[in-house]
């Protein structure tokens, strides 16, 4: 028997766990506008400002990497790339997978600070 509410709970649990870590990094490393968007996103319970925040992060990263900015059209709209993935809860990740994720996020954060 399939329990849709359990699947949604698992997805929400994983998403919120990793979103919290990402939002903390934004709070520490982001510029004023990005931090304001992250706060607005958080205060809305993740229901608003997602696209604005993602677009700001994408634009900032492309600028840092000296890449051409993407046009502001629906073809490149952040929500176009948002895909629902049925991921397992953290209890289903091995300790090695959790460590690998933590190391990669740490390395990425260090690169942002440079």
Secondary structure, DSSP 8 states (H G I E B T S, - for coil): ---HHHHHHHHHHHHHHHHHHHHHHHHHH--HHHHHHHHHHHHTTTSSSHHHHHHHHHHHHHHHTT-----SSGGG-GGGG--------GGGS-HHHHHHHHHHHHHHHHHHH-
